[in-house]
Amino acid sequence: MAPGLDMTEFKLKIDHFDQVHVLGTENVIDGAPNFRQVSGFPIFGCAQPTENGFSDVLEKVPKGTEEKPVKTIWYNMREEPVIYCNGEPFAPRHPDRMHENMSIMEPVDEMNKLEQSFSEIIKARVNADEGKKLKIDKDAEFTENPMDRENIEETIEVNTVQSLYEVFTGLKQKGLKNLELIRVPVVEESAPREACFDILVDSLKQEPAGTQCVFSCQAGRGRTTLGMIIACQVKEILICTELRKMAEIGLVPQATAEDLIKQKFEFPLPRGQDDDDPFIKGEFDVIKELLEKLPSAKDGKAKIDRLIDLCGPGPKGTGLQNLRECIIETKWKYDVAPEDRQVAWRQIILNFMERYFYLICFATYAKEFGPAGFEKSFVSWMDEHSELRKMIENGKDKLEWYRQVDPAKLNTLKDLMNAPNYKENMPTIIRTIYEFAFITYADLPRGPIKNNSMRKLAAKTLIEILPSEVSTKVQERLDEQGANPDFVTLIGLVSFYGQE
């Protein structure tokens, strides 16, 4: 067990939840939600499969022939232990942090030992109950913000308990000999440690192009997508390098080799309606600083952006999450969330920014050292560019966390409100506030997030410009109701108290 970590009292939470599968009905595999393949690559992803789900996924993955079998590497992208009860996947949760996956700063071997140890703890719990009953936990329903989740406790009868390693051992005993399991320990919705990039590179750099790669995490979302992107980059570099070597020694014409590379790795992707938005393109301050201080990162960003799109949702990709666009998409959710819920959204945004920054850094490193066989590790490369670590740490929160109406426009509103006939000005004031809110959120796409953002800013602006005697009474009334200041409610209160 990891030193100092006692998991005796940790609870067991089921991985799958209602609506965990979000990819539609095509290529659905029971027991392996969100199964998909990256277009043009032998790279697959899914949520944590059930015991039967593993076999069903591997049936979909090419295995070659008896004469020429094809190897499959299954990447477990989870840092937390994974335990199977009755063939269903579960993970441990701290009793006081039921909505957070574990973070274990230990070597992979220690994590594997911890997983086996926790499996023995669960077996002991089951055996200690006469009816072989076990208490488990699950979310009442899925919500993106962890602060909105509600935990439910249930009791199940347990027939089998296995660690993830034991499940894999069973698969190999059934005849799946060309199967390897590799753990890449990443915390949910977080940037991977630098060593995780090297685990992936080291596992692939000597493998033939046809080696199949399957990635999984709890829901098959961020961590799975991360692994798929990195594997795509490594495989692309290895294939391109091999083709160019063949051209150098005359096995194929150079023009043919370059045409093959363009056809396979540079074909145009469909354009989206928001593709020209600077934030959708990942043009955040800390990213622009990276490109300025490390010019080679411009090509790295272009390459990783393409792979992020290819591994993301349609129409460009076949996946669940775009690891670049999710930064600004989560920022939009932050903008409309109540203040007590913004804390969680803010941390997720910072984690997503750091993850994207590191993907660009990795792409830059891979472009330089990949063609020669990745002789230098990514950790060593980052050591040589240690200033980048400080750059992302200090720059990841350089975002406009609070949007405000332009000060000059705000003064115009205050003048209207402070006029003796301000009640007569109310229609003009309301219309002007809405216009200012629309301009302020002009960068957001149409939809509920934009509408809610505008209403929230409009309410905040109206409170800010109210005469003090009206503002005090309105605020007292809101406090009594325990309500957030909705714009329509505010107008009603202002009209009421403004008549006194």
LUMSE-311259 format. One line per field, with one value per residue (C-alpha): residue number from 1; x, y, z. Coordinates in nm, 4 decimals, always signed. Example, Ala and Ser with C-alpha at 12.3 -4.5 7.8 and 13.67 -1.06 7.14 Angstrom:
residues 2
kefi <- c(1/2)
east <- c(+1.2300/+1.3670)
north <- c(-0.4500/-0.1060)
up <- c(+0.7800/+0.7140)
END
This chain:
residues 500
kefi <- c(1/2/3/4/5/6/7/8/9/10/11/12/13/14/15/16/17/18/19/20/21/22/23/24/25/26/27/28/29/30/31/32/33/34/35/36/37/38/39/40/41/42/43/44/45/46/47/48/49/50/51/52/53/54/55/56/57/58/59/60/61/62/63/64/65/66/67/68/69/70/71/72/73/74/75/76/77/78/79/80/81/82/83/84/85/86/87/88/89/90/91/92/93/94/95/96/97/98/99/100/101/102/103/104/105/106/107/108/109/110/111/112/113/114/115/116/117/118/119/120/121/122/123/124/125/126/127/128/129/130/131/132/133/134/135/136/137/138/139/140/141/142/143/144/145/146/147/148/149/150/151/152/153/154/155/156/157/158/159/160/161/162/163/164/165/166/167/168/169/170/171/172/173/174/175/176/177/178/179/180/181/182/183/184/185/186/187/188/189/190/191/192/193/194/195/196/197/198/199/200/201/202/203/204/205/206/207/208/209/210/211/212/213/214/215/216/217/218/219/220/221/222/223/224/225/226/227/228/229/230/231/232/233/234/235/236/237/238/239/240/241/242/243/244/245/246/247/248/249/250/251/252/253/254/255/256/257/258/259/260/261/262/263/264/265/266/267/268/269/270/271/272/273/274/275/276/277/278/279/280/281/282/283/284/285/286/287/288/289/290/291/292/293/294/295/296/297/298/299/300/301/302/303/304/305/306/307/308/309/310/311/312/313/314/315/316/317/318/319/320/321/322/323/324/325/326/327/328/329/330/331/332/333/334/335/336/337/338/339/340/341/342/343/344/345/346/347/348/349/350/351/352/353/354/355/356/357/358/359/360/361/362/363/364/365/366/367/368/369/370/371/372/373/374/375/376/377/378/379/380/381/382/383/384/385/386/387/388/389/390/391/392/393/394/395/396/397/398/399/400/401/402/403/404/405/406/407/408/409/410/411/412/413/414/415/416/417/418/419/420/421/422/423/424/425/426/427/428/429/430/431/432/433/434/435/436/437/438/439/440/441/442/443/444/445/446/447/448/449/450/451/452/453/454/455/456/457/458/459/460/461/462/463/464/465/466/467/468/469/470/471/472/473/474/475/476/477/478/479/480/481/482/483/484/485/486/487/488/489/490/491/492/493/494/495/496/497/498/499/500)
east <- c(+0.0000/+0.1159/+0.3040/+0.0763/-0.2482/-0.5016/-0.8028/-0.9846/-1.2714/-1.2854/-1.6215/-1.6871/-1.8522/-1.9828/-1.8233/-2.1215/-2.4141/-2.7314/-2.6565/-2.2851/-2.3048/-2.3380/-2.2084/-2.5340/-2.6419/-2.3697/-2.1087/-2.2625/-2.1054/-2.2999/-2.0715/-1.8285/-1.9972/-1.8637/-1.6661/-1.5123/-1.2102/-1.0002/-1.0425/-0.7373/-0.5628/-0.5610/-0.6621/-0.9810/-1.1391/-1.4236/-1.5454/-1.4294/-1.5724/-1.7522/-1.5785/-1.7804/-1.7341/-1.3586/-1.4125/-1.6694/-1.4337/-1.1456/-1.3715/-1.4022/-1.0267/-0.8302/-0.6273/-0.4456/-0.4070/-0.2551/+0.0518/+0.0710/-0.1048/-0.1491/-0.0716/-0.3192/-0.2136/-0.4891/-0.4145/-0.5799/-0.5706/-0.6823/-0.4768/-0.7351/-0.7720/-1.0355/-1.2233/-1.4782/-1.7776/-1.9979/-1.8167/-1.9072/-1.6350/-1.6060/-1.3528/-1.2711/-1.3731/-1.2715/-1.5779/-1.5498/-1.4908/-1.7397/-1.7433/-1.3658/-1.1468/-0.8343/-0.5005/-0.2041/+0.1446/+0.3202/+0.5033/+0.2845/+0.4008/+0.2797/-0.0557/-0.0959/-0.0152/-0.2683/-0.5326/-0.4682/-0.4679/-0.8025/-0.9417/-0.8496/-1.0199/-1.3426/-1.3210/-1.2868/-1.5938/-1.8007/-1.6821/-1.7572/-2.1268/-2.3372/-2.5419/-2.2359/-2.3847/-2.1831/-2.2686/-2.1923/-2.2410/-2.3518/-2.4595/-2.8330/-2.7813/-2.4921/-2.4069/-2.0961/-2.0209/-1.9100/-2.0714/-2.4156/-2.3867/-2.5893/-2.4639/-2.6904/-2.5979/-2.7251/-2.6610/-2.5857/-2.5161/-2.1633/-2.0525/-1.7119/-1.4507/-1.1504/-0.8889/-0.8420/-0.5207/-0.7119/-0.9707/-0.6923/-0.5234/-0.8531/-0.8725/-0.5235/-0.6040/-0.8977/-0.6541/-0.5957/-0.2177/-0.1213/-0.2692/-0.0787/-0.2131/-0.0401/-0.1438/-0.1017/-0.1978/-0.3957/-0.6341/-0.9805/-1.0119/-0.6495/-0.3266/-0.1145/+0.2188/+0.5105/+0.6133/+0.2774/+0.3756/+0.6934/+0.4997/+0.2971/+0.5969/+0.8100/+0.5293/+0.4840/+0.8165/+0.9350/+0.5958/+0.4987/+0.2435/-0.0268/-0.0231/-0.3759/-0.4257/-0.7345/-0.7745/-1.0216/-1.1063/-1.4218/-1.6534/-1.4192/-1.4070/-1.1099/-0.8404/-0.9222/-0.9189/-0.5846/-0.4237/-0.5712/-0.4309/-0.0799/-0.0851/-0.1990/+0.0949/+0.3490/+0.2134/+0.1978/+0.5618/+0.6772/+0.4857/+0.6017/+0.9621/+0.9471/+0.7979/+1.0658/+1.3406/+1.1980/+1.2099/+1.5718/+1.6905/+1.4857/+1.2165/+0.9467/+0.9670/+0.9932/+0.6899/+0.4862/+0.5925/+0.4957/+0.1618/+0.0855/+0.1676/-0.0597/-0.3452/-0.3281/-0.2326/-0.3071/-0.6495/-0.8816/-1.1287/-1.4822/-1.5112/-1.7329/-1.9306/-1.7163/-1.3762/-1.2617/-1.3334/-0.9958/-1.0822/-1.2169/-0.8763/-0.7039/-0.5628/-0.5428/-0.2835/-0.0615/-0.0737/+0.0213/+0.3078/+0.4255/+0.4249/+0.6159/+0.8840/+0.9165/+0.8673/+0.8804/+0.5624/+0.3662/+0.4066/+0.3480/+0.0185/-0.0961/-0.0258/-0.1812/-0.4856/-0.5568/-0.5287/-0.7433/-1.0115/-0.9757/-1.0204/-1.2987/-1.6713/-1.8145/-1.8170/-1.4369/-1.3900/-1.5553/-1.5069/-1.6655/-1.4595/-1.2443/-0.9520/-0.8983/-1.2536/-1.3571/-1.1590/-1.3813/-1.6934/-1.6353/-1.5684/-1.9156/-2.0622/-1.8608/-2.0026/-2.3645/-2.3127/-2.4038/-2.0997/-2.0902/-2.0691/-1.8059/-1.5292/-1.5432/-1.5776/-1.2767/-1.0523/-1.1640/-1.0851/-0.7350/-0.6772/-0.7965/-0.5690/-0.2688/-0.3538/-0.3739/-0.0474/+0.1301/-0.0131/+0.1395/+0.4700/+0.4623/+0.3817/+0.6756/+0.9086/+0.7782/+0.8313/+1.1955/+1.2896/+1.0307/+1.1885/+1.5107/+1.3220/+1.2360/+1.5850/+1.5315/+1.2461/+0.9773/+1.0679/+1.4291/+1.3061/+1.0914/+1.3909/+1.5792/+1.2801/+1.1958/+1.0777/+0.7690/+0.6615/+0.6636/+0.4914/+0.1849/+0.1720/+0.1699/-0.0319/-0.3102/-0.5531/-0.5023/-0.8650/-1.1397/-1.3094/-1.5659/-1.7192/-1.8353/-2.0067/-1.7686/-1.7112/-1.8110/-2.1369/-2.1947/-2.1634/-2.4278/-2.6639/-2.5860/-2.6676/-3.0060/-3.0741/-2.9644/-3.1836/-3.4869/-3.7200/-3.5366/-3.8689/-3.9641/-3.6207/-3.6678/-3.7760/-3.4677/-3.2463/-3.3722/-3.3293/-2.9792/-2.8724/-2.9835/-2.7942/-2.4783/-2.5125/-2.5544/-2.2398/-2.0436/-2.1293/-2.1164/-1.8420/-2.0670/-2.2635/-2.6421/-2.8117/-2.9037/-2.5514/-2.5422/-2.8960/-2.8234/-2.4939/-2.6675/-2.9419/-2.6890/-2.4811/-2.7948/-2.9021/-2.5579/-2.5477/-2.8921/-2.8013/-2.4820/-2.6587/-2.9600/-2.9984/-2.8765/-3.2192/-3.3766/-3.0746/-3.0859/-3.4533/-3.4110/-3.1117/-3.2982/-3.5865/-3.3524/-3.1825/-3.5202/-3.6092/-3.2616/-3.2766/-3.0173/-3.0854/-3.2737/-3.3114/-3.6905/-3.7350/-3.5138/-3.7207/-4.0321/-3.8690/-3.7308/-4.0743/-4.2335/-3.9839/-3.9345/-4.2969/-4.2544)
north <- c(+0.0000/+0.3541/+0.4793/+0.6458/+0.5785/+0.3714/+0.2871/+0.0717/+0.3200/+0.4316/+0.3860/+0.2126/+0.4158/+0.2698/+0.4074/+0.4076/+0.6462/+0.7269/+0.8823/+0.8010/+0.7100/+1.0256/+0.9244/+0.8102/+0.4680/+0.3911/+0.1323/+0.0986/-0.1737/-0.2827/-0.2506/-0.0143/+0.3271/+0.5866/+0.3386/+0.5012/+0.4979/+0.7889/+0.8210/+0.6805/+0.5491/+0.2108/+0.4007/+0.3409/+0.4819/+0.4058/+0.4432/+0.1914/-0.1346/-0.4017/-0.7389/-0.8558/-0.5162/-0.5748/-0.8849/-0.7101/-0.4168/-0.6492/-0.8296/-0.4964/-0.4338/-0.5980/-0.8970/-0.9983/-1.3679/-1.6691/-1.6304/-1.2541/-1.1630/-0.7952/-0.6727/-0.4623/-0.2283/-0.1289/+0.1976/+0.2548/+0.6356/+0.6399/+0.7222/+0.5855/+0.2087/+0.0201/-0.2699/-0.5062/-0.6387/-0.8831/-0.7725/-0.4025/-0.1340/+0.0682/+0.3117/+0.4094/+0.7482/+0.9196/+0.9321/+1.3116/+1.3640/+1.1409/+1.3468/+1.3602/+1.0916/+1.0089/+1.1773/+0.9528/+1.0948/+0.7579/+0.5522/+0.3349/+0.0144/+0.1522/+0.2442/-0.1112/-0.2483/-0.0076/-0.1309/-0.4930/-0.4035/-0.2248/-0.5265/-0.7381/-0.4840/-0.5142/-0.8948/-0.8861/-0.6583/-0.8982/-1.2079/-1.0434/-1.0141/-1.3305/-1.2433/-1.1338/-0.7832/-0.4692/-0.1012/+0.0963/+0.4589/+0.6326/+0.9761/+1.0431/+1.1877/+1.3175/+1.6870/+1.8462/+2.0590/+1.8303/+2.0708/+1.9868/+1.6088/+1.4163/+1.0859/+0.7826/+0.4731/+0.1282/-0.2316/-0.5097/-0.8804/-0.9563/-1.2813/-1.1794/-0.9128/-0.8554/-0.5908/-0.4552/-0.6606/-0.9783/-0.9027/-0.8650/-1.1829/-1.3619/-1.2216/-1.3475/-1.6897/-1.7044/-1.6853/-1.3126/-1.3473/-1.0422/-0.8057/-0.5679/-0.3449/-0.0131/+0.2357/+0.6063/+0.7758/+1.0942/+1.2667/+1.3384/+1.6742/+1.7637/+1.8112/+1.4942/+1.4840/+1.5179/+1.1568/+1.0402/+1.1629/+0.9539/+0.6427/+0.6703/+0.7462/+0.4652/+0.2143/+0.3070/+0.4159/+0.0601/-0.0732/-0.1348/+0.0996/-0.1670/-0.2084/-0.1381/+0.1061/+0.1203/+0.3958/+0.4072/+0.6111/+0.6364/+0.7927/+0.7748/+1.1529/+1.3804/+1.1356/+0.8879/+1.1656/+1.2902/+0.9487/+0.9117/+1.2495/+1.1701/+0.8242/+0.9750/+1.2143/+0.9420/+0.7066/+0.9833/+1.0765/+0.7127/+0.6436/+0.9647/+0.8992/+0.5457/+0.6617/+0.9269/+0.6749/+0.4480/+0.7397/+0.8167/+0.4655/+0.4559/+0.2066/+0.4580/+0.7890/+1.0865/+1.2508/+0.9354/+0.9284/+1.2935/+1.2399/+0.9470/+1.1592/+1.4408/+1.2034/+1.0299/+1.3089/+1.6420/+1.6010/+1.8980/+1.8750/+2.0196/+2.3784/+2.4826/+2.8052/+2.9289/+2.8281/+3.1901/+3.2720/+3.3464/+3.1503/+2.8523/+2.8556/+2.8521/+3.2040/+3.2669/+3.5004/+3.2273/+3.0331/+3.3440/+3.3992/+3.0420/+3.0920/+3.4191/+3.2824/+2.9451/+3.0063/+2.6329/+2.5941/+2.7541/+2.4386/+2.2298/+2.4061/+2.3648/+1.9913/+1.9235/+2.1380/+1.9173/+1.6014/+1.7557/+1.8216/+1.4697/+1.3147/+1.5573/+1.5667/+1.5739/+1.6902/+1.6992/+1.4006/+1.0977/+1.1737/+1.3373/+1.6408/+1.8906/+1.9517/+2.3037/+2.4305/+2.2958/+2.5786/+2.8598/+2.6392/+2.5849/+2.9582/+3.0256/+2.7942/+2.9779/+3.3101/+3.2081/+2.9998/+3.1266/+3.2526/+2.9517/+2.7204/+2.9227/+2.7868/+2.4405/+2.5747/+2.8028/+2.5162/+2.3040/+2.5909/+2.6295/+2.2536/+2.2533/+2.5482/+2.3702/+2.0482/+2.2316/+2.4159/+2.0863/+1.9270/+2.2085/+2.1644/+1.7899/+1.8423/+2.0830/+1.8326/+1.5419/+1.7292/+1.7871/+1.4501/+1.2077/+1.1495/+1.0294/+0.7816/+0.9951/+0.9450/+1.2368/+1.2132/+1.4769/+1.5270/+1.6038/+1.8430/+2.0228/+2.0387/+2.2202/+2.4537/+2.4888/+2.8448/+2.6966/+2.5442/+2.8886/+3.0364/+2.8130/+2.8287/+3.2086/+3.2563/+2.9978/+3.2264/+3.5255/+3.5269/+3.7853/+3.6277/+3.9037/+4.0789/+4.4341/+4.6981/+4.9521/+5.2287/+5.5105/+5.3317/+5.2666/+5.6392/+5.7092/+5.4746/+5.6365/+5.9797/+5.8525/+5.6924/+5.9970/+6.2358/+6.3787/+6.1994/+5.8641/+5.6755/+5.8110/+5.7006/+5.3365/+5.2030/+5.3654/+5.2375/+4.8784/+4.8813/+5.0314/+4.7738/+4.4919/+4.6473/+4.6772/+4.3159/+4.1987/+4.3841/+4.2518/+3.8899/+3.9272/+3.6597/+3.3849/+3.1631/+3.1849/+2.9654/+2.9396/+3.0127/+3.3455/+3.4354/+3.3554/+3.5456/+3.8563/+3.8414/+3.7966/+4.0945/+4.3046/+4.2340/+4.3174/+4.6410/+4.7524/+4.7002/+4.8977/+5.2077/+5.2191/+5.5232/+5.4304/+5.4607/+5.2221/+4.9906/+4.9379/+4.8384/+4.6100/+4.4349/+4.3838/+4.2249/+3.9954/+3.8897/+3.8062/+3.5895/+3.4322/+3.4838/+3.5625/+3.8995/+3.7977/+4.0943/+4.0682/+4.0380/+4.3417/+4.5525/+4.4628/+4.5548/+4.8806/+4.9747/+4.8969/+5.0742/+5.3580/+5.4624/+5.5079)
up <- c(+0.0000/-0.0673/+0.2403/+0.4936/+0.3006/+0.4949/+0.2751/+0.5288/+0.5625/+0.1992/+0.0294/-0.2999/-0.5762/-0.9003/-1.2176/-1.4506/-1.4091/-1.5990/-1.9382/-1.9154/-2.2867/-2.4966/-2.8396/-2.9946/-3.1155/-3.3709/-3.2624/-2.9161/-2.7011/-2.3943/-2.0943/-2.2710/-2.3011/-2.5459/-2.7555/-3.0637/-3.2955/-3.4194/-3.7953/-3.9727/-3.6595/-3.4796/-3.1655/-2.9677/-2.6533/-2.4131/-2.0567/-1.7964/-1.9316/-1.7377/-1.7250/-2.0275/-2.1890/-2.2126/-2.4249/-2.6435/-2.7089/-2.7945/-3.0429/-3.2292/-3.2331/-3.5188/-3.3960/-3.7147/-3.8045/-3.6352/-3.8561/-3.8015/-3.4767/-3.3921/-3.0428/-2.8426/-2.5631/-2.3207/-2.1426/-1.8072/-1.7820/-1.4175/-1.1130/-0.8688/-0.8071/-1.0071/-0.8458/-1.0022/-0.8082/-0.9994/-1.3133/-1.2694/-1.2231/-0.9008/-0.7539/-0.3944/-0.2592/+0.0612/+0.2938/+0.3176/-0.0582/-0.2331/-0.5533/-0.6034/-0.7557/-0.5602/-0.6241/-0.5398/-0.5853/-0.6032/-0.8694/-1.0914/-0.9183/-0.5844/-0.7400/-0.8691/-0.5231/-0.3718/-0.6134/-0.5176/-0.1485/-0.1760/-0.3582/-0.0542/+0.1764/-0.0247/-0.0262/+0.3529/+0.3826/+0.1725/+0.3591/+0.6951/+0.6039/+0.6341/+0.3279/+0.1254/+0.1157/+0.0453/+0.0760/-0.2375/-0.3411/-0.6594/-0.7820/-0.7837/-1.1323/-1.3348/-1.3151/-1.4621/-1.1563/-0.8678/-0.6193/-0.7621/-0.7187/-0.4643/-0.3236/-0.2717/-0.0700/-0.1687/-0.0664/-0.3167/-0.2923/-0.4128/-0.5746/-0.7095/-0.6270/-0.8539/-0.9105/-1.2630/-1.2901/-1.2006/-1.4708/-1.7269/-1.6119/-1.6728/-2.0261/-2.1082/-1.9663/-2.2083/-2.4995/-2.5487/-2.5289/-2.7371/-2.4819/-2.2553/-1.9768/-1.9016/-1.6348/-1.7130/-1.3854/-1.4555/-1.2154/-1.3536/-1.5379/-1.4627/-1.6519/-1.6601/-1.4838/-1.7257/-1.6624/-1.8021/-2.1475/-2.1241/-2.0168/-2.3369/-2.5594/-2.4138/-2.4646/-2.8319/-2.9768/-3.0495/-3.1531/-3.5185/-3.6698/-3.6584/-3.2808/-3.1585/-2.8687/-2.6457/-2.3856/-2.0986/-1.7899/-1.5803/-1.8424/-2.1435/-2.1575/-2.0804/-1.9713/-2.2456/-2.5061/-2.3723/-2.4191/-2.7670/-2.8766/-2.7525/-2.9122/-3.2438/-3.2380/-3.1613/-3.4270/-3.6879/-3.6279/-3.6433/-3.9662/-4.1355/-4.0336/-4.1734/-4.5032/-4.5451/-4.4694/-4.7373/-4.9804/-4.8864/-4.9719/-5.2920/-5.1952/-5.2887/-5.4766/-5.2423/-5.4012/-5.3366/-4.9710/-4.9214/-5.0982/-4.8681/-4.5630/-4.6823/-4.7626/-4.4242/-4.1849/-4.3502/-4.5116/-4.4431/-4.1557/-4.1727/-4.0568/-3.7668/-3.7400/-3.4475/-3.5908/-3.6224/-3.2574/-3.0906/-2.7755/-2.9702/-3.1450/-2.8057/-2.8274/-2.4522/-2.3019/-2.1585/-2.4871/-2.6840/-2.4404/-2.5013/-2.8791/-2.8411/-2.6068/-2.7844/-3.1599/-3.2422/-3.0377/-3.3241/-3.5342/-3.2229/-3.1559/-3.5165/-3.5065/-3.1663/-3.2499/-3.5490/-3.3385/-3.0649/-3.3289/-3.4717/-3.1257/-3.0280/-3.1106/-3.4620/-3.7275/-3.7117/-3.4855/-3.3304/-2.9602/-2.6569/-2.5638/-2.7502/-2.5125/-2.6462/-2.6883/-2.3468/-2.1820/-2.3092/-2.2980/-1.9248/-1.8851/-2.0275/-1.7628/-1.4981/-1.6186/-1.5542/-1.2393/-0.8903/-0.7016/-0.4669/-0.7703/-0.9550/-0.7316/-0.8880/-1.2432/-1.1934/-1.0840/-1.3783/-1.6181/-1.4710/-1.5021/-1.8634/-1.9477/-1.7971/-1.9830/-2.3176/-2.2473/-2.1805/-2.4938/-2.7008/-2.5196/-2.5868/-2.9551/-2.9817/-2.8131/-3.0237/-3.3508/-3.2534/-3.1019/-3.2404/-3.5835/-3.4166/-3.1990/-2.8943/-2.7496/-2.5110/-2.2608/-2.2310/-1.8651/-1.9686/-2.2359/-1.9787/-1.7428/-2.0199/-2.0618/-1.6932/-1.7468/-1.9148/-1.5832/-1.4239/-1.7274/-1.7026/-1.3233/-1.3267/-1.6444/-1.6459/-1.4631/-1.6924/-1.7976/-1.7728/-1.4732/-1.4286/-1.7276/-1.6774/-1.8839/-2.0325/-1.7660/-2.0057/-2.0867/-1.7179/-1.6474/-1.9119/-1.7302/-1.3939/-1.5367/-1.6541/-1.3171/-1.1146/-1.3134/-1.1239/-1.3665/-1.3491/-1.3272/-1.6672/-1.7914/-1.6813/-2.0250/-2.1791/-1.8949/-1.9299/-2.3071/-2.2762/-2.0150/-2.2447/-2.5343/-2.3247/-2.2064/-2.5662/-2.6741/-2.3750/-2.4616/-2.8384/-2.8521/-2.7106/-2.9499/-2.9389/-2.6803/-2.3117/-2.1864/-2.3735/-2.2615/-1.8967/-1.9097/-2.0450/-1.7804/-1.5019/-1.6196/-1.6691/-1.3106/-1.1739/-1.3750/-1.2610/-0.8942/-0.9443/-1.0802/-0.8442/-0.6178/-0.2694/-0.1031/-0.3567/-0.3661/+0.0122/+0.0122/-0.2904/-0.1347/+0.1952/+0.0070/-0.1870/+0.1379/+0.2913/-0.0076/-0.0221/-0.3973/-0.6612/-0.8277/-1.1428/-1.3799/-1.4174/-1.0394/-0.9909/-1.2309/-1.0349/-0.7024/-0.8411/-0.9749/-0.6367/-0.4126/-0.6577/-0.6001/-0.2246)
END
